[in-house]
Every structure is written in C-alpha cells, then in structure tokens.
Amino acid sequence: MPSTALAAALADIDTVFNGFASPHETGCALCHLPEETTYLRTPYTRVPPDVLRMYVFEGPGHFDDHAASMRRLLPQTAHAIADGTLDGIGWGVPGLARVAWRTWPAEQAAAIEAFVLAWWQDTLATPTPPYPVAYTFETCALILDSLAPLLERWEPGPVADAHLADCAARWESELVFDELPFSWWVPDDEPAVLAALQAWLAARAPACLRTAGRPDLALRAELLALPHDARWAHPYWYAPSAAD
C-alpha cells in the first residue's frame, strides 16, 4: 500500500490530469499500430501495459505532440510507477524527463513534483520496494533534473540506511574515479552534481556502512571527500584491506 503522502499525490495527479488527450496525434507509422495511436487521442481509456511502457520511454520524435501525449498518459503512468508494474524503470529515460513540465500550468507542475518526491520518500521507507532504489533515485533525478531534493529527504533510519548501503556499493566504483554512476542522467552542471554527490556520500554513508558490517566500503566512501590527487595518494590503496 502506498504511504499517505503518495496516495494523496496520486489522487492529485488523477484530478489535475483527468481527461487529457492529444487529439491530433498521428503517431509514428513505423513503430505504432493505428489502434495504439488511438489511445493517445482518446481520453478516459485505459492503455494496455505494454503500450503504456512503449509510449512512456519513447523519444519525442515518435510523437506530433510529446507533451500532450505524456499528459494524456500521466495518471495511469503514475499509478503503474507507484505499484511497481511499469516495466522499464532504470532501463530508459521516462517521458517526463524529456518534456519541460515545469513550464506547464502551476497546478500541473506542482502535482508532478509532489508525486515524484512522494514516490521517492515512499521508496526510502519501504524495505523491499518494487524497483532497485538506485533505479528509483536516478529516475527521480531525471524527472526533477536535480539530486538536491532527493538527498535532502534521505533521512537516517534503519530502512533508509539499508538502501544507502546498497546504493553506495553500486556507486562507489565510479565516484572514486570522478564519474557519475548513472546510466541515463547527464546533468548540465555535471561537475557540480558529481562533487555534491561525492561530498554527501562521504559524510552520510560511512557510519551506516560500518553498522552494516562494510568497513572497507565505508573507508572508500570517506575517501570521496578528498581531492583527486589526495584520494589516490592515501595509504589505503597501498595496504591490504579487509574484504567486504
């Protein structure tokens, strides 16, 4: 069951985007069957899951009006994300990350932001969320085009710390080489985002990693706080280390 905040955000999405359609959509004749394109032109009709997934992760060039199509699909998309039935999270760029949704009417933009943040906080509080936490984190960052609101909400706690340990294990090998550990998101201010994530992980992760019995990984996370040359000159790299 979704949290109270996520349920409220989904209800708001349902209300704000109720009845939207892309009435003049002709679709991509090479990729879409005529009956699939009809869904985009027709409000209030449930889209088959495989068609929904195709549209959500397709590039804007497949649509006459990509933004209108994403608004049409948004209520069903949000519910599928929340209940874990939208295949593709972590394996592609969602449509909301490709449209300028912050320029939409204020009510629409606010509903989208509230949903993304509620989904993220619900994920952090769920011991076994439907998607790997690192995938959810990157998807939220893609849509918001920012890490800051996600990191701000990553409060300490047993479940959130377990998720942090999993993410640290996924991310550390790239962050130590000054690379962002994301498959799809390349922010415009990549150096600043990289530095912010390294600093946050160096400050936040070591304690919970040691509690989780990962002292070697905790030390490597601490090294992220050092400048590049100092990091690689650290004695850690020249001494035997305990296996994780």
Stockholm file with secondary structure:
# STOCKHOLM 1.0

chainA/1-244         MPSTALAAALADIDTVFNGFASPHETGCALCHLPEETTYLRTPYTRVPPDVLRMYVFEGPGHFDDHAASMRRLLPQTAHAIADGTLDGIGWGVPGLARVAWRTWPAEQAAAIEAFVLAWWQDTLATPTPPYPVAYTFETCALILDSLAPLLERWEPGPVADAHLADCAARWESELVFDELPFSWWVPDDEPAVLAALQAWLAARAPACLRTAGRPDLALRAELLALPHDARWAHPYWYAPSAAD
#=GR chainA/1-244 SS CCCHHHHHHHHHHHHHTTTCCCTTCCCCTTTCCHHHHHHHHCTTCCCCHHHHHHHHHSCGGGCSSHHHHHHHHHHHHHHHHHHTCCTTTTSSCCGGGTSCGGGSCHHHHHHHHHHHHHHHHHHHTCSSCSSCHHHHHHHHHHHHTCSHHHHHTCCCSHHHHHHHHHHHHHHHHHHTTTCCCCSSCCCTTHHHHHHHHHHHHHHHHHHHHHHTTCHHHHHHHHHTTSCHHHHHHSGGGGSCCCCC
#=GC SS_cons         CCCHHHHHHHHHHHHHTTTCCCTTCCCCTTTCCHHHHHHHHCTTCCCCHHHHHHHHHSCGGGCSSHHHHHHHHHHHHHHHHHHTCCTTTTSSCCGGGTSCGGGSCHHHHHHHHHHHHHHHHHHHTCSSCSSCHHHHHHHHHHHHTCSHHHHHTCCCSHHHHHHHHHHHHHHHHHHTTTCCCCSSCCCTTHHHHHHHHHHHHHHHHHHHHHHTTCHHHHHHHHHTTSCHHHHHHSGGGGSCCCCC
//
